[in-house]
Amino acid sequence: MDFDLNSPDPELLDRIKLPDELFKILLDIMKRLRSDGGCLWDREQDHGSLKKSLIEEAYETVEAIESGNPENLNEELGDLLLQVVFHGQIANEKGSFNTSSIIRTLIKKLLRRHPHVFGDNRAGSNKEILATWEDIKREERKNGKKNKDSIFSGIPKSLPPLHYAYEIQNRASRLGFDWDGPSDVYEKIIEELKELKEEVDRNNKEAASAELGDLLFSIVNYGRHLKIDIEKSLKDTGGRFIERFKLMEKLAEEKGLEFSSLPLEEKDRLWEIAKKRYYHEKDKNNMYNRSDQ
């Protein structure tokens, strides 16, 4: 089914069901946008200028997943796909690679890293699958162009710090370098907390900074051993703080008070009231949800 970019018909798009046809139209659109007669902004972009957009789109996709809204996720995945196509077109113009080579490289990697599906290997558990995965990646590092000589070499330094710490610990664990269980990590947290306090008391800011990093690293490790997503835990805490703070501001407004000018003692009092109201509303919503089931 031909789709004319000179007179695009959105209704025709709705009748096209095959993803390969739609993907070709997407590639043609990207090529047109980057052409001399296309969009000035799109023509001015390069790999570097799109870094921020790529990160933003990835985070917006995560938010869409957490929202549980399929329509939002559908749209955000499309925006994320656009970034791949955008970079592919830029690279094609430079003669370095193109969208086809991106897909081809990915397909080869998936086939190579899943010998238990596409080969003769057999894996009876996730542990065996991950062990094989690491062996294959180790060989790739030896033979690859990126000259990766360590299990940690492939971890992007631009990852958010908590994720970065988790990935370091997770990869070390795959090679058997790990604590036996959560209780051991908990003891390490207590140890790091004491060391931090000692450096703070000495007014040694540089050493305190290092000890604070050790403490946070251990806390991430504790969450990993408890199988708790520590990024989600921290994000949820931030969300709860915002909701309680908004309730506190509302309480002050209801009393005709200017929140910013209140003494700290009064703010603390409103905070405690807001906490109780927050959990009361939460319990009430949970009760309604249970009654609907």
C-alpha positions as CSV (number, residue, x, y, z in Angstrom):
1,M,0.0,0.0,0.0
2,D,1.6,3.2,-1.2
3,F,1.8,6.2,1.2
4,D,2.5,9.6,-0.5
5,L,4.4,12.0,1.7
6,N,3.5,14.8,-0.6
7,S,-0.1,14.4,0.3
8,P,-0.1,12.3,3.5
9,D,-3.4,10.6,4.4
10,P,-3.5,9.7,8.2
11,E,-6.6,7.5,7.6
12,L,-4.5,5.4,5.2
13,L,-2.0,4.7,8.0
14,D,-4.8,3.2,10.1
15,R,-5.4,0.6,7.3
16,I,-1.7,-0.4,7.2
17,K,-1.2,-3.3,9.6
18,L,2.2,-4.7,8.7
19,P,5.0,-3.2,10.9
20,D,7.6,-3.4,8.1
21,E,5.4,-1.2,5.8
22,L,4.9,1.4,8.6
23,F,8.6,1.2,9.5
24,K,9.6,2.0,5.9
25,I,7.2,5.1,6.0
26,L,8.9,6.2,9.2
27,L,12.3,5.9,7.6
28,D,11.1,7.9,4.6
29,I,9.7,10.6,6.9
30,M,13.0,10.9,8.8
31,K,14.9,11.1,5.5
32,R,12.6,13.8,4.3
33,L,12.9,15.8,7.5
34,R,16.7,15.7,7.2
35,S,16.7,16.7,3.5
36,D,17.3,20.2,2.1
37,G,13.6,20.7,1.8
38,G,12.8,19.3,5.2
39,C,12.8,20.7,8.7
40,L,15.6,23.2,9.6
41,W,15.7,22.0,13.3
42,D,16.0,18.3,12.3
43,R,18.7,19.1,9.8
44,E,20.8,20.9,12.5
45,Q,20.8,17.9,14.9
46,D,23.7,15.5,15.3
47,H,24.5,12.6,17.6
48,G,25.7,14.9,20.4
49,S,22.8,17.3,20.3
50,L,20.3,14.5,20.6
51,K,21.8,13.0,23.8
52,K,19.5,14.9,26.1
53,S,16.4,14.0,24.1
54,L,17.3,10.3,24.1
55,I,17.6,10.3,27.9
56,E,14.4,12.3,28.4
57,E,12.4,10.0,26.1
58,A,13.7,6.9,28.0
59,Y,12.6,8.4,31.3
60,E,9.2,9.4,29.9
61,T,8.8,5.8,28.7
62,V,9.5,4.6,32.2
63,E,6.9,7.0,33.6
64,A,4.4,5.7,31.1
65,I,5.1,2.1,32.2
66,E,4.6,3.2,35.9
67,S,1.4,5.0,35.1
68,G,-0.1,1.8,33.8
69,N,-1.7,3.7,30.8
70,P,-1.3,1.7,27.6
71,E,-2.0,4.7,25.4
72,N,0.8,6.7,27.0
73,L,3.2,3.8,26.8
74,N,2.3,3.3,23.1
75,E,3.1,7.0,22.4
76,E,6.3,7.1,24.5
77,L,7.7,3.9,22.9
78,G,7.1,5.6,19.5
79,D,9.1,8.7,20.7
80,L,11.9,6.4,21.8
81,L,11.9,4.6,18.5
82,L,12.2,8.0,16.8
83,Q,15.5,8.5,18.5
84,V,16.9,5.3,17.1
85,V,15.7,6.2,13.6
86,F,17.0,9.7,14.0
87,H,20.5,8.5,14.9
88,G,20.4,5.9,12.1
89,Q,19.6,8.6,9.5
90,I,22.4,10.9,10.8
91,A,24.9,8.0,10.6
92,N,23.7,7.0,7.2
93,E,24.4,10.5,5.9
94,K,27.9,10.4,7.4
95,G,28.5,6.9,5.9
96,S,29.3,5.4,9.3
97,F,26.3,3.0,9.6
98,N,22.6,3.0,9.0
99,T,19.3,1.7,10.5
100,S,19.7,-1.6,8.7
101,S,23.1,-2.2,10.3
102,I,21.6,-1.3,13.7
103,I,18.9,-3.9,13.3
104,R,21.4,-6.5,11.8
105,T,23.8,-6.0,14.7
106,L,21.0,-6.4,17.2
107,I,19.7,-9.6,15.5
108,K,23.2,-11.2,15.5
109,K,23.7,-10.3,19.1
110,L,20.3,-11.8,20.2
111,L,21.1,-15.0,18.3
112,R,24.6,-15.2,19.7
113,R,23.6,-14.6,23.3
114,H,20.7,-17.1,23.3
115,P,22.3,-20.4,22.3
116,H,19.8,-22.2,24.6
117,V,17.0,-21.0,22.2
118,F,18.7,-20.7,18.8
119,G,21.5,-23.3,19.3
120,D,22.2,-26.7,20.8
121,N,22.9,-25.4,24.4
122,R,20.4,-26.3,27.1
123,A,19.7,-24.3,30.2
124,G,17.6,-25.5,33.1
125,S,17.5,-22.3,35.1
126,N,18.0,-18.6,35.0
127,K,21.3,-19.0,36.8
128,E,22.6,-21.2,34.0
129,I,21.3,-18.7,31.4
130,L,23.0,-15.8,33.1
131,A,26.3,-17.7,33.5
132,T,26.3,-18.5,29.8
133,W,25.4,-14.9,29.0
134,E,28.4,-13.7,30.9
135,D,30.7,-16.2,29.2
136,I,29.5,-15.0,25.8
137,K,29.9,-11.4,26.7
138,R,33.4,-12.1,28.1
139,E,34.3,-13.6,24.7
140,E,32.8,-10.6,23.0
141,R,35.0,-8.3,25.1
142,K,38.1,-10.2,24.1
143,N,37.3,-10.2,20.4
144,G,35.4,-6.9,20.1
145,K,36.5,-3.5,18.8
146,K,35.6,-1.8,22.1
147,N,38.6,-3.4,23.9
148,K,36.5,-4.2,27.0
149,D,38.8,-6.1,29.4
150,S,36.5,-6.3,32.5
151,I,33.0,-7.3,33.4
152,F,32.5,-3.6,34.5
153,S,33.7,-2.1,31.2
154,G,30.3,-2.1,29.6
155,I,28.6,-0.1,32.4
156,P,27.7,3.4,31.1
157,K,29.2,6.0,33.4
158,S,26.2,8.2,32.5
159,L,23.8,5.9,34.3
160,P,21.9,7.5,37.3
161,P,24.2,6.9,40.4
162,L,21.9,4.4,42.2
163,H,21.5,2.4,39.0
164,Y,25.3,2.6,38.4
165,A,26.0,1.3,41.9
166,Y,23.4,-1.5,41.5
167,E,24.9,-2.6,38.2
168,I,28.4,-2.8,39.6
169,Q,27.3,-4.9,42.5
170,N,25.1,-7.1,40.3
171,R,28.0,-7.9,37.9
172,A,30.4,-8.5,40.7
173,S,27.9,-11.0,42.2
174,R,27.7,-12.9,38.9
175,L,31.4,-13.7,39.4
176,G,30.8,-14.9,43.0
177,F,32.0,-11.7,44.7
178,D,29.1,-10.9,47.1
179,W,27.9,-11.0,50.6
180,D,26.2,-14.2,51.9
181,G,22.9,-12.4,52.7
182,P,21.1,-9.3,53.8
183,S,22.2,-9.5,57.4
184,D,25.9,-9.2,56.4
185,V,25.1,-6.1,54.3
186,Y,23.2,-4.6,57.2
187,E,26.2,-4.9,59.4
188,K,28.3,-3.2,56.7
189,I,25.8,-0.3,56.7
190,I,26.2,0.1,60.5
191,E,30.0,0.0,60.1
192,E,29.9,2.6,57.3
193,L,27.6,4.9,59.3
194,K,30.0,4.9,62.2
195,E,32.9,5.7,59.9
196,L,31.0,8.5,58.4
197,K,30.2,10.0,61.8
198,E,33.9,9.8,62.8
199,E,34.9,11.8,59.7
200,V,32.1,14.3,60.2
201,D,33.3,14.8,63.8
202,R,36.8,15.4,62.6
203,N,35.4,18.0,60.2
204,N,37.2,16.2,57.3
205,K,34.8,17.0,54.4
206,E,36.7,15.0,51.8
207,A,36.9,11.8,53.9
208,A,33.2,12.3,54.9
209,S,32.3,12.5,51.3
210,A,34.0,9.2,50.6
211,E,32.4,7.6,53.6
212,L,29.0,8.9,52.6
213,G,29.5,7.3,49.2
214,D,30.4,4.0,50.9
215,L,27.3,4.2,53.0
216,L,25.0,4.8,50.0
217,F,26.8,2.0,48.1
218,S,26.1,-0.4,50.9
219,I,22.4,0.7,51.1
220,V,22.0,0.0,47.4
221,N,23.5,-3.4,48.0
222,Y,21.1,-4.0,50.9
223,G,18.2,-3.3,48.6
224,R,19.6,-5.6,46.0
225,H,19.9,-8.4,48.5
226,L,16.3,-7.8,49.7
227,K,15.2,-7.7,46.1
228,I,13.8,-4.2,46.6
229,D,14.1,-1.7,43.7
230,I,15.9,1.1,45.6
231,E,15.3,3.7,42.9
232,K,11.6,3.0,43.1
233,S,11.8,3.2,46.9
234,L,13.5,6.5,46.8
235,K,11.2,7.9,44.1
236,D,8.1,6.7,46.1
237,T,9.5,8.4,49.2
238,G,9.9,11.6,47.2
239,G,6.3,11.3,46.0
240,R,5.0,10.8,49.5
241,F,7.0,13.8,50.8
242,I,5.5,16.0,48.0
243,E,1.9,14.8,48.8
244,R,2.3,15.4,52.5
245,F,3.9,18.8,51.9
246,K,1.0,19.8,49.7
247,L,-1.4,18.7,52.4
248,M,0.6,20.8,54.9
249,E,0.4,23.9,52.7
250,K,-3.4,23.3,52.3
251,L,-3.8,23.0,56.1
252,A,-2.1,26.4,56.5
253,E,-4.2,27.9,53.8
254,E,-7.4,26.6,55.4
255,K,-6.3,28.4,58.6
256,G,-5.6,31.6,56.8
257,L,-1.8,31.3,57.5
258,E,1.1,32.1,55.3
259,F,3.1,28.9,55.3
260,S,6.5,30.3,54.5
261,S,6.3,32.8,57.5
262,L,5.3,30.1,60.1
263,P,7.8,29.2,62.8
264,L,9.4,25.8,62.4
265,E,7.5,24.4,65.4
266,E,4.2,25.2,63.7
267,K,5.4,23.7,60.4
268,D,6.4,20.5,62.3
269,R,2.9,20.4,63.9
270,L,1.2,20.8,60.5
271,W,3.6,18.1,59.1
272,E,2.4,15.6,61.7
273,I,-1.2,16.4,61.0
274,A,-0.6,16.0,57.2
275,K,1.1,12.6,57.7
276,K,-1.9,11.3,59.7
277,R,-4.3,12.6,57.1
278,Y,-2.2,11.2,54.2
279,Y,-2.2,7.7,55.7
280,H,-5.9,8.0,56.6
281,E,-6.7,8.8,52.9
282,K,-4.4,6.0,51.8
283,D,-6.1,3.5,54.0
284,K,-9.5,4.6,52.9
285,N,-8.6,4.2,49.2
286,N,-7.2,0.8,49.9
287,M,-10.5,-0.2,51.6
288,Y,-12.5,1.1,48.6
289,N,-10.2,-0.9,46.2
290,R,-10.6,-4.1,48.2
291,S,-14.4,-3.7,48.2
292,D,-14.4,-3.3,44.4
293,Q,-12.6,-6.7,43.9
